[in-house]
Amino acid sequence: MPEAILECQGITFEVRLPQPRTILNQISFSARPGEIIGICGPNGVGKSTFLRVLAGLVKPTSGEVRVQGKSLHHFKPRLLARQLSFLPQDTVVPFDFKAREIVLMGRHPYASSLAAWTDEDLAVAQACMAQAECEAEAEQFVTTLSGGERQRVMIARLLAQDTPIVLLDEMTASQDIRHASKLLHLARQLADAGKLVILVLHDLRAAARICSRVCLMHEGRIVADGDPEDVLHEGHIAFVYGVRARTFTNPLGQWDFDLEENQSESS
């Protein structure tokens, strides 16, 4: 089994305003190349904050993140950008770049500061737009695109960055069912190719079907971590989401669930 490529120990993140609150509480975690890990849980439990801490965008109050055995904050930004790529929930771009220009920004960690884009950069960008199904938008200004189109452009940029660690925050949130399915399959392909893929997901069915591992979060902690079907059992769903669910194997042989009807607020 390969060694961990991404680790954190004792991660706590607290805010003081508007009132003191602990967002993440003593999280320890490690992940290896080839894993695709779903971070699941209800709204407000710290999933996106956790991903941003792993990406180095938020500094924890205490604890440490290590990439390839080295403290995250010892990396220079350019070198870290060759190790780790991140797709945020909010993909709004305030300036009128063309979609192709946005995708090419993913090549910045590899480019000379004075050089024009190489033929290789252009070819990589084209291939990544094809993978993310945004080729048709290549010459459009990103500010004119729909939320789903813009999100696919940002995914193409992430693909162009070509890092061994890929962090995705709700990558299907703005997508129709066809594109959502395609993008989840793409995430699975990245893991199959040896990358570590960590994604925040609200869709438990998708998490069970594509992830090799699920981390279930509750009140700033990872309360269950392991095989999706072991983690997503009825007791955990009731504890974390506050609802009664019946889990089962559907006719396609896949993990599935139904919510029980007539659940009171006190259930």
Protein Blocks (a to p, Z undefined) as FASTA:
>chain_A
ZZdfbdcehiacddfbfbdcdfbghiacdddehiacddeddehilpmmmmmmmnopaccf
bdcddeehiafklpcfklmmmmpccddfblcdfbdcdfklmmmmmmmmmpcfkbccdfkl
mmmmmmmmmmnopmmmmmpcfklpcfklmmmmmmmmmmmnopabdcdehkllmpcfklmm
mmmmmmmmmmmnopacddddfblmlmmmmpcbdcddeehiafbgcdfklmmgfklmmmmn
opacdddddfkopacddddehiafkZZ
